[in-house]
Amino acid sequence: MKSLSVNKATIVSEEPRSQSVLPIKRRRFLCSAVPDTAMLCPVRRPDDGGSSGEAISVYTNHFRVDIDDATINQYDVEIVIVDSNGKSRPARKDERWETMQRIAKEKKNFPLNTTTRPRETVRIIETLFKQRARNDLVCVRNQFYNRNQILDDLLDGRGMAKGFYQALFLTRCGPTLNVNLTFTCFYMPLNFVDFACKYLRKDITTNFTEYEAKVFKKLIRDLLIETEHTGRTIRYKFRGFGRPANQLMFARGRVVEESADTLEQISVAEYFEQQYNRKLTYPHLPCIDATNGISKRANWLPMELVKLVEWQRSLKPLDATQRARVSNKSIIKPWERYNQIMSIMQARDFETDIHLKDLNIRVHKNEMLEIKARLLASPNIQYRHRQDQGEAIEHVNVGKWRISNRFYTTPDINNWGIIYFGYTPDQQVDGILKQFVSQLPGLLKRKGIIPRTKLTLTIKAARKEDIENALTEASRKRWQLAIVILNTNSDQVYDYVKQLGNQQLGLRTQCIDLEALRNNINQLNMYVDNLSQKINGKLGGINSVVNIKLALSRSSREDIFMFFGADVTHSTCSTDRPSIAAVVGSRDPTNTLYAARLCEQYPKKGRCSVEIIKELDRMVADLLEVFARTCGGRLPNKIVFYRDGVDEGQYQKVLDNEVNKIKNACRLVYGDRPLPKLTFIVVKKRHNTRFFLYDGKQTMNVQAGTVIDQNITHPSQFDFYLCSQAAIMGTSRPTLYHVLHDDIGFSSDDVQQLTYWLCHTDMRCTKSVSIPSPVHYAHLAAYGSRSLNFDDDRVTDNVDDDGDDEQLESYSLDDITTKLMVLDPKVANDMWFI
C-alpha cells in the first residue's frame, strides 16, 4: 500500500444506453448545495495520547490485516451519453458504471474486473474483501445478509434481517477489518395486494379510497416491483396508481394510417384475460403505473399480478410495537455479540479467497485486537444540603448517583396548576388524579421546590377549543407552570399543547402520560424524583453542578467557558421535508442552563443535500448575546463546540464552513474586545466499533469512563473513543469524538476528561449519558421541534410527487431557503426541550 500509481488514461463512450439491458435500481440523482473546499486542515493529535486514569486492556471488534506493498492502477474514465436527437450530456453515476461494465464484458483486455465502484486506496482494497461475499450474500453497502434466511415478520409487509457489517480502516496500528452485527428492515417479496393490505392494515379489496392511494403512493415511491405473467420476470419501478383495471381503457393495436378513434378500445382487465388468459380477481382495484428502464412511458399493470422484488431495504420509520420487537431482537449481550462476530470471521474463510491472494492480503481472524484503554475519574456532583447548610456532594457509582439532597438552586412556585385532557375520568382515573394532586407538592418540597399556592386540578375534554381555552386561561392567570396530564391516543393533542405553550402563549408546560402515571402511582417518590428534574430545569432552576474547570490540567480563574451543541435532523431536504438545525448554548456561569435556537433549511425547488447549518452565524451570535445578558455582560473567552449529525465524508465541508461562521459571529458580537478561542469537535454515535472487557472468565461491557485513543484511532488526526455511559441492556456503544479545530490547545487528557465530565451535567437524569449534555440538548430540541408548527408560509414543491427522478443539475447555498423558528419570548431562552 505504500505506492499507488495513477494513470490518467481517459476513455470516452458516446454509445447511447441500450434499451435491451435489464434495468437496475438507480438512486436518485442528489446534489449537494455545499461546494467542496479545503480551506482548513483538521488538527493533528497534539501528543501520543492521554495518560490520566487507570490503565486497562480491552478487546475491540477490529482484526489486524497485513497487506504487501503493491502498485495499484486507478483509471479515470469520462463517459458522454448521446440521446436520440444527437445531443450529448455528461453521464450520471449509474450510467457511467453500467457503461463501464458493458465495455468490460466486450473488451477482453479491458483493465476492470471488480463489481463495485472503486474509491480511494482503502476503498479499492475494501472492494476485494466484498467480492466473494457478494456472490453468496445480499450486499447493502458494507452490510451483508444471508439471502436464505427467513425475515422476522413485522406484520406490515416488512421484515427484519440479521447480517454483518464489514469495513476496512487505516488506523494507528495499520489496516484493520471492522466486523459487527447489523439488523435492517426489508420489504418482503409479497404479492402487491397482500403487501398493501398488510402495510395499510386493512383489506383494500373491499375498500381502497383515492386518499389512501395518494398517501400510499408517497410511502412506497420508487419501490421495485416485478411481473411474471409473460413467462419471464420483468422488473419495473413503481410510480403511482391509475384507474381500476376494468375502467382503464386504451387503444389496442398500432396502425399509423388510422386515428386512435378508429382503434379498438379495450380495458386493462379485458386485455390481460385475452392476451394472457388471466381473469382478474380484483378488477376494481386501481392499476399500477410502472416505469421500465429509462423510458417514462406508463406500463399499466393489474395490482394482483405484481409482486415486490425481494431484498429491498425499507427506511420508513417503525411504530412503537415494531420498535419494541426490533429492540428485543437487536439488543445483544456483549458475550453473545463477541461469540457471533467470531463465528462470522471463521465462516468468512479469507485464506482461500482468490481476490485477496492477488495482493497477498492476510487477516488475523482468530482473535479480536487487544488494545490499551484507560478508565477516567468521575466528577463530584454538587447539590444543596437538605438543611440549606451549604453544598453537598453526591458521588458517582458505576455511571450513576442518587439525589439524597436538594437541587442546587430552585424557584418558588407562586402560581401553577394541573390540567387533564382526555376521556371523562372513571372512578379509577379520578382516584389517580386526586392522589397525584395531593402528593406532588410535598414530593417537590423534598427537592427544594417550594409551592406557595394550592395546586388545582382542571378536567377538560381533548378537543381543540377546550385545550386552547384552558391553556389561555392559565396564561391569563400567569401560571409559572402548567402540568398537563394526557389521556388520549392522539399525538396531535400533545403537539397542540406544545404549540400553544411554546409559540403562542409563552406558557411552560410539563406533559404527563396518564398510562405512565397509572403504572407509577404506587411508587410516586421515584416517579416525581425524575419528573422534578425536568420541572426545575424548565423553571430556571439548577439541579446539580459539575465544576468543569477541575477536569483541566491548565485553567485560570479568568477563563469563562461557553459550551455549544448542534445537531441537524437530516442533511437531505426538500420543501415538503425540510431539515431542522438545532443549536444550543450554555447561558450561566456554571454551564448548566442552556438556550436553544432552531432553523429550517430546504431548497427552493427539488431535493438536495445541505451538510452544514447555513444560519449558524446568526444562531451563535444570538446565543452569545443571551450568555452576556445572563452573565452580567461578560462574554466567554473559550468556546467548545460539539457538532453531531456529521458523516465522515462531510468533515471538510463542516470544518470549512461552520468554523468560519462561528468566528464571524464572534467578530460581530465582540466588536473591539479580544475574540474567544474555539475548539470544534464532531460527535459520532453511528459507527460499528465496539469494546469488550474480559476478566478471564466472562466477556463483559466496558465500564463508564473508558477512553481509547490508541491503536484503532486515526493515524494522525485528533480523535478518540469514549464510553461515558453504563450499559443497561445489550452491548455498550462508545462515542467517537473527532477534534477538527482547536485554538484552545487541549491536550488529549484535558479534552477527554472535559468531555466525560460534561456527560454528567444532563438535567433530565442522575447518570452519565452517552454524549455531552449540550449536544444531547441539541438533539432534544431538534426532536421537540417536530411538535411545533412553523410551515405556515412555506410553499410545498411537488417535484417529488410526479415520480420523476431528475433534479436540478446543480445547487448552491443561494438556492437554500432558511427560516429561523421563533418561540414566544417568555420561553425562548428556557430549557423547554428537556
N, C-alpha and C positions, 0 to 999 in steps of 0.2 A: 504493500500500500504506500510505500514511500514515494514512488514515482508514478506520475499519471500523465501520459502524453495525449494531447487533444489535437486531432487532425481536423482542420477547418474545411472539410470537404462539404460541398453543397450540392444537393440533388433536388431538382425541380420537377414536379409531376404536374402536368396540365391535363391529365385524363379525368373526365368527369366521373363522379361516383356511379358505380354500376347499380342498376335497378334490380339486378337478379340476386344481389348479395342479401343473405338473411339479415334483417335489421337487428341491431343490438340496442340495448337501452342506453340512451345518451343523457348525461347530466345536463341540466340547464346551463346555458352559457351565462356565467355570472361574472360581472366586472367588479373591480374594487374602485371606490371613489378616492382612495388614498394613494398617491403616487409612490413608487419605490424610490427610496432615498438611502443615503448612507452618510449623514452629516456627523453623527455622534457614534462613538465606539462604546460597546459595553465595557464596563470597568473590569480590570483583571483582578484576580484574587490577591489581596494585599499581603498575604503571608502563606505559610504552608498548611494553614488550617487552625482551628481553635485548640485550646489545651485545657480550658476550665471544665470542671465537672469530673465525675467518676468514669474512668476509662473502662469500657466493656467491649465485648466481641459479639457481633450479631451475624446472622446469615441473611442474604438477600436473594431474590429470585432472578439474579443475573448469573450467567455462565460464561466463563472465560473462553475467548475464541482466538485461535492462532491463525494468522494469515501470512503466507510467504510473500516476499517482495515480488511485485509483478507490474507489468506495463499494461494498462487498460486503455483502449482507444475509444474515444467518445465521438460520435458523428452528429453534426448539426445539419439538419435537413430542412429545407424550405419547400413547402408544397403550396401550389396555387390551384384553386378549383375554377374551372371554366364551365359556365352554365350553357344551356341550350341556345341562348342568344349571343354567345361568344364573349360575354362579359366575364372578367376574371376577378377573383377576390381571394384574400388570404384564407387558407383552410382553418377551420376551428380545430380545437384539440383532438376531439374524437375522429374527425375526418382525417387529420394528419396521421393518427395512429393506425386507422383502418387502412389507409393507403399504403403505409409502410408495411403492414402485414401482407397486403396483396403483392407488393413488389418483392418482398422476401420469399414468397411462395413461387413466384415466376422466375426469379433470378437465382441460379444455383449458388453462385459465389458471393451473393449479397451479404455483407457483414452484419447480420442481425438475426439472432436466434433466441431472443427472450420473448416472453409473452406479457411482460409488464413494462410500463414506461420507465426508462432509466432516469435517475436524478443525479445528484452529486455522488461523489465516490462511495460514501457509506451506503447510499440507496442503491447504487449499482451492485455492490456486494450483497446487499439485502435481497435483491431480486433472485439471486442464486439460491438462497435459502427457501424461497417461495415455490420454486419450480416444481419440485416433487410433491409438495403438499397440494398444489393447485390441481394436480391430476386426480387426486382422490377426495379432496375436501372442497367444501364451499368456501370461497375466499371473499371476505368483505374488508378491503384494505389490508390491515395487518391482523385480521381476525380470521380464524379457520373453524369450520363446523363440519362434523361428520354428516354427510347427506343421507345416511341410512337411519339416523336417529328419529325417534317419534317426538314431535313437538309437544310441549306441555300446553294443553289447550287452555286459552284464556277466555273462552266462551264468547268471543265476539269476532270469530273468523281469523284471529291471530293466535300464534303460539310462541312459546319461549324456547329457544335452543341454547344448549350449553356447548361452548367451544373453548379455544385458547387463543391468546394474543401472543404474537412473536415479532420482535423488532431488534435490529442491530444498533448498538450505541457505541460511540467512540468516547471513552472515559479516561480518567487519570491513570487507570491500570491497563489501558489498551482496549481493543474491541471486546464488547460483551454482548451476549444474546439475552434479552429480557423476555421471559415467558411468564404468562399469568393466565388465570381462568377468566373467561368472559361469558356474558349472557346477553342475548339480543332477541328482540321480538321480530318474527317474520309473519307475513301473510301465509295462511295455509292454502294449499292448492285445491280449493273448493270450486264447485260449480258456482257461477256468479249469483244465481238466485239464492242458493243456500248461504253464500257469503253475505249477501245483502241482508237476509233475514237475521243472521247472527249479529252482524255489525250494528244494525239498527234496532235489534232486539224486538222485532215484530214480524208478522207474516206478511210480506209485501205482496204475496199472490192474491190476497183478498183486498188490500188497500195500499196503494203507493201514490201518495199525493205529489203534486207538482213541486210544492215547497220542500218535501223530503228529498225529492230527486235533485233539487238545486243544492241543498246542503250536502247531500251525499257526494255529489259531483266534486265539490271543493275538497272533501276529505280524501278522495281517492284519485285525484288528478294525476295523470301520467302513470298510473298503475299498468303494468304489463299483463296482458291477457292473451289467451290462445284459443284456437278452434281446431277441431279435428274432423268436421263433417265432410270435408273434401277428400278424406282418405290420407291426408298428411297434415302435420302440425304447422299452423301458420300463426305467427305472433303479431300482435298489434299493441298499440298504446291507447289506453282509454282516454277519450276526450270529453265525452258527455253523453246525455240521453236525448233521444228523439221521440217521435210519436209512437204509439203502440204498433206492434208488428202487423196487426190486422187493419190498421188505418194508414200506415205509411205507404204511399204509392210511389211507383217510379215507372218510367217508360222502359219496357223490355225491348231489347234489341238496339242496334246502332245502324241506322240507314241514313246516309248522308243526304240523299236526294229528297227525303221526306222530312217534314217538320215533326217536332215531337208530338204535336197534337194528333197525328195520324198513327202514332205507335201505340201498341197495346199497353194499357195501364194495368199494373199488377201490384198487389200488396206484397210486403216482405214475407208475410206468413204463407201466402199462396206460392210465392217463388220457391221457398225452401221445401214446400211439400211437393211441388212439381219437379224441381231440379234435383233434390237430394232425397226425396221420399221421406221427409222428416215433418210429420204433422205436429205442430207446436202444441204443447200442453197449456202454455200461458200466453196465447197470442195477444192478450190485453195488456201485457207488460210493455213498457217502452223499450224500443230498440237501443242498442249501444252504438254510439258514434265513435268509431275507432280509426286510427291512422296506421298506415303500414309503410315503414321506411321513411324517406324524406318527403313523400307525397302527402299533401294536405287534403286530398280528396277523401270524402266521407265513405266509410265502409259501414253500412247498417247491418248490425248483427243481432239476431234474437238473443235475449239475455240468457235463456236456458241452454243455448248451445255454446256458451262461453265459459271458460274456467280461468282461474288465476294461475299465472306462471309461478312455479314453486321457487322458494328461497329468495323472495323479495323482502328486503328489510323494511320494517314499519317504524317510523319515527313519531307517530302520533302519540299523544300523552295517554297514560293509563288512568282508569278511575281508581278510587280508594280500595275497592275489593281486589282489583288486579294488582295494584302496587303491593298489597299485603301478600298476595300469592307469590309474586315475583320475589319479594324480600325473603320469604320463607325458603325459597329455593337457592337464592343467590348469597345469602348470609352463610358463610362457611367458616368454621373454626380454624384457627391457624394451623393445627396439626393436620387437619384434613386438606387444607389448601396446599401445604407443603407436600404431602404424600401424592396428591393428584398431579401437581406440577412435575414431580419427579417421575411419575408414571408416563406423563406425556413425553418427557425428554427421552425416556428409554424406548418409547414406541417410535420416535422420530428417526432413529437409525441413520444418523448423519454419516457414519463411516462408509456406507455403501452408496451414498448419493453421488452420482456421476457429475452433477453440476458443481459440487464443492471440490471434487477431486481435481478438476482442471486447474484450480489455483491452490491446491493443497491446503484447503481450509479445514481446520480441526476444531471441534467443540468439546470442551471438558464437561461432559454431561453427567458425570457420576455424582457430582455434589454441587450445591449452590456455592457461590462465593462467600467466604467468611471474611468479614471486613471489620475495621475498627469503628467504634462509636463511643459516644460519651453520654452520661446522664447528668443533665443540668440541674442546678439547685432551683427549688421553687421559691417564690417570693412570700413574704408575710403579708397577710390580708388585714388591713386596718378597719376596725369598726368603732362605734361609740359604746362605752361601757354602759351596762344596764342601769346603773345608778347615776349616769351622767358624770362619772368621775374620770374624765379624760378618755384617751384612746384605749382600745382593747385589740389584741392580736388573735386572729384565727390562723391556725397552721394547716397547710395543705398536706393531705394524706392520700396517696395514690390518685392524684389529679383532682381531688375534690375536698370540700370542707363544709362544716356545719356552722350555721349562724346561731350562736348562743348569746349574742349581744344585740344592740340596736344598730340600725343603719347609721352611717357616718353623718349624714345630715338629713333632716326630714322636715316637711312643711306641716303647718297646721291646716286642717280642712275646715273651713268656715261654712261651706255650702256645698252639698252634694246629694246624690240620691241614686236609687236603683230603679231601672225601667225594664219591665218584662214585655217582650214582643213575642206573640205566638198564639197557639191554641188556648182556648179558655181553660184555666188550670183546674184539674180534677183534685180530689182530696189529697192524693199523694204529692202532686206537684205543689199544691198550696202549703203543705207541711214543710217541704224542702225550702220553699221561698222564705217562710217565716223563720225557720231555723237559721238560714244563711243571714237574713237581715238582723237577727238578734245577736249572732255571734261575731259577725265581721268586725264591728268597731273595736271590740275587746281584743281580737286577734291582731288587728293593725297596731293597737297601742303597744303591744309587746315588742314591736319593731321600731317604736318611736314615732309612728304616725298618729297624731292626736286629732280625732274628730271633735269639733267644737259644737256641732249641731246634731240633732237626732236624725238618724238615717230613715228615709221614707221610701216606700215602695209604690210604684205606679204600674198598673197592669193594662196593656193595650194589645189589640189585635195587630198582626203583622202586615197591615195594609199600609200602602204608601202614605196616604194622608194622615193616618194615625201616627206613623213614625215621624213624619215631618212636624206635626203639631206637638208631639211630646218633647222632641229634642229642641224645638223652637222655644217652648215654654221653659225648658231647663236653661237654655241660653239666656232668656229674658231674666230669669232669676239669678243669673251669674253663678251658676254651678261651676265649681272648680273641676269637678269630675262627674261623669255620668257612667255608672256601671250598668251595662246593657246585657240582660240575660235573653238569649235567643232560643226559642223552642219552635224551630221551623226547619224544613229540609231544603229551603231555597237559599242559595248563596247570594241572591240578589238583595235579600234583606240586610245581610252583613255589609255588602258593598254600599247600599244606600245609607246606612248608618255612618259609615266612614266618609262618604261623600259629603253628607250634611255636616258632620263634626269637623272634618279637616279642611273642607273647601268653602263652605258657605257660612257656618255659624261660629267657627273658631272654638268649638266645644271639645274638650278632651274626653275621649270615650275609652272604656275598657270592656271589651265584649267577652262574654262567658257563654259557652255552650251548655244548655241545660243538662244534656246527657252526661257531660263531664262532671257537672256539679252533682248530679244524682249518684254517679259512681264514687264520688269522694265525700259524700255528706257525712259519713261515719268517721272520716279522718280529715276534718276540716283544718286542723292545725297545719298539717303538711301541705294541704292544698293552698291555704292562704299564705303560707310561707313563700311559695312560688309566685302566687298572684301579687303579693305585696311588693315584690321586687319590681314588677312592671308598673304598678301604681305609683310607687315612689319615684321611679325614673321619669314617668310622664308628668308628674307634678313638679319636677325640677330638683328633686332630692338626689343625694348621692348615696348609693347603697354601701359601697366599700371603696377603699383607696389602696392602690399599689404604688409605692414610691419608685417610679421608673428610673430615676437617676441612680439608684443603688445598683441597677443592673450594669452600669457602665463603669469601666475602669478609669476613664478620664471624663470628668464632668465638673462644671463650675456652677456656683450658686447663681451666677448671672445668666446661665443658659435657660432659655424659655423654649420648650419643645411644643410643637403642634403636630398632631398626627392626622393624616388623611387616609381614607379608604375609598376606593372607586370600583364599580362593577358595571357591566353592560349586559343586559338580558340576552342578547344575541347580536352578532355583528351583521348578519344578513337581514335586510329590512326592505319594506315597501310601504306604500301609503296605507294599505289596509292592515299592515303588521309592522308598525314602527319599532325600532329598538329603543329601549329605555336605559339611559345612562343615569346612574346614581352616584353622587359624590358626598361623602360625609366628612366633617372636620371637627376636631375637638374644640371646645369653647370655654374651658375653665382651666385654672392653673393646675388642677390635679389630673387633667387629661382623662376625665371620667365622663363628662357630659359632652354630647355631640349634637350638631345640627346637620340636616341633610338638604341637598338640592337635587332636583330631578329635571331631566330634559329628554324630550322625544327627538329622534332624528330619523329621517327617511328621505328617499329620493323623490323629486317632483314627479317622476314618471318611472314606471318599471320597478325593477328589483335589483339591488346591488349589495355589495359588502362595504360596510363602514367600520373599519377596525379600531378607530380612535374615537375619543369624545370630542366632538367638534367645538362645543361651547365650554370646554374645560377651563379656559382662562377666565370667563365670566363667573363660572361657578366657584372657582377657587378664590377669586377676588371678593366675591360676596361673603364667603365663609371667613376669610381673613378679617373683614370688617366686623363680622359678628364676634370673632375672637377678641378684637380690640375693644368693642363696646362692653363685653362682659369681663374683661381683664384690666379695667382701669386705663384704657388707652394704650396698653403695651401690645407689641406685636412679637411673634416668635423670631428667634434668631437661628433656629434649627427646625427644619420641616422633614418629617419622614412620611413618605407617600407609598401606601401599599395598593397595588393595582391588581385586581382579579379579572377574570374573563379574557385572558390573552393566550392564544396558542403560540407555540414556539416559533412558527413561521411569521408571526406578526410582531415579534420583539422589536425589530429595527424600525418599523413604522411607528410603533407606540413610543419608542425611545426618541426618535427624531421630532415627532410632533408634540407629544404631551409634555415632555420635559421643558421644551421651549415655551409652551403655553403657560405652564406653572410659573416659570421665571418672568414671563411677560406680565402675568397677573401681579406678581410681587413688585415689579417696577411701577405698576400703576398705583398700587396701594401704598407702598413705602415712600414713594417720592424721593426726597433727598436723604432719607435715612439709609443706613447700611442694609444691604439685601441679606436675606437669610441663606444659610447653606441648605442644600436639598439632597436628600437620598431617596432614590426611586427604586422600589422593589416590586417585582412581579410575583404574584402568589398563584401557584398552580396546584389544584387538587386533582385534576383529571389526568392521571398518569398511571402506569402499571407497575411501578416499583413497590415492593412490599418487604418488610423486615421481620425476621423471626428470631426469637431468643430460645436457646436450648440449654437446659440445666443438667444435661447428662441423662435425663430420664424422659423428659417431655418437651415437645415444641410448643412455645407459648408466644403471646404477643409481647412486643417490646413495651417498656414502661413509659408513662407520660414524662416528657422531657428528654427523650432520646434524640440526639442530633448526630447526623452523619455528614461529614464534609471531606471524606477521603475516598479513594478507590473508584467509586462509580459516579462521582460528580464530574463536571465539565473539566476538560484538560487544563484550561487556563482561566476561564471566566469565574465570577464570584457567585457561586450557588451553594446551597446546602439543603438537606432534608431534615425536617423537624417533625417528630410525632409528639404533639403537645397534649393530646387527649388520651384518657384511659379508655380502651375499647370496652364497650358494654356487651356487644354481640359481634360475632364474626371476627375477621382479621382487621386489625387497625390499619388505616390508610394514612401514611405520612403526607405532609405537605411539602412541596418543592418551592423554595424561595430562590429567586434569581435577582441579584442586585445589578441593575443595569446602569445606574448613575449614582455617584457618591461624592458629593462635595464635602460632607462632614468628615469623611476619612475614618469610617468604622473599621475596627479590627474584626476578624472572624468571631472572636469571643463576644465582643460587645453587641454586634448586630444579632447574633444568635440568642444571647441572653435577653436582650431587649424584646425581640420578637416573642420569645417564650413567655416573658412576664406579661406582655400585652394580651396574651391569650387568657389571662386570669382576670381581666377587667370587664368582662361581659356583664351587663346589668340584668340579664334575664335569668342567670343561674349561678350556682355556687360550685362551679367546676371549671377546670381549664378546657377551653373549647379548641377546635381543630385549627382555627385560623385566628389572627389577631382581631380584637373586637372592632376596630374601625372598618376593616374590610367585611367583617360579618354584618355590621350595621348597614353598610352599603348594599349588601345582598338583600337584607331585610327591607330596606327602603325601596329597592327596585321591585321586589316581590309585592310589597304593600301597595305600590302604585297601580297594580292591576285592578284594585278595587275602586280606584278613583276615576273620574270622568274628565278627560282633557281634550277630547276629539270633536268638540262642538263645531269647530271651524275648519276641520281637515277634510279636504275633498278626496274621496276614495277613488283611486285609479283602478280601472277594470282590466288592465293589461294582463293580469294573472288569471282572469276568468275566461279568456277566449281560447285557452288550450294552446296558444302559440308559444313556442319555446324561444323565439327571438326576443332579445332585449336590445337596449341601445348599445351601439358599438363601443362607447366609452363613457365613463362618468368622471367628474371631478368633484372636489369638495364644494364648488359653487352650485352643483346640482342637488346638494343635500339640504333639505329644509330642516330647521331645528325649532323647537318650541319649549321654552322653559316652563315647567309645570309648577305654577304658583299656588301655594296653600294660603289659607287665611293667616294674616299676620299674627294673630293671637296664639297660633300653634306652630307656625312655620319653623321656629327655632327650638321647639320642644322635641323630645325623643318620642314622637308619635309612632315610630316604626317598630318599637320593641314589643 
